[in-house]
Amino acid sequence: MALDKPYKDIPGTTIFDADMSRKGYWINQFCMSLMKAENRERFKANERAYLDEWPLTEEQKQALLDRDLNRCLALGGNIYFLAKLGATDGKSFQYMAASMTGMTQEEYAQMMLNGGRSPEGNRYLDEQTGEKQ
């Protein structure tokens, strides 16, 4: 049973903790496999067949195939492991971060150059309302 997590109510935030690590173990192991050139080539030759070699859930496989990074995170993926998937696709970390925010890479870069995201709306819910959730 998971312990009470005071960070679970931060809007738009997925915390990678021990529970998420267990949940996404195979997503992250798959991503780590892409560190080897022969695995990258096998994956690029037939993504679905390569994913079917891993004990991933169908939902995890589909999120990876769709390159839905936010869904991958929700399913236990870790962004630093998922970066291996992006690199396999020839995408930068900045490109990946932009895709997760719904921005273009250029919009994301400009936002970061202008000081990053506003903390507004990204606080604990009880900080926003003054009430414990």
Secondary structure, 3 states (H helix, E strand, C coil): CCCCCCCCCCCCCCCCCHHHHHHCHHHHHHHHHCCCHHHHHHHHHCHHHHHHCCCCCHHHHHHHHHCCHHHHHHCCCCHHHHHHHHHHCCCCHHHHHHHHHCCCHHHHHHHHHCCCCCCCCCCCHHHHHCCCC
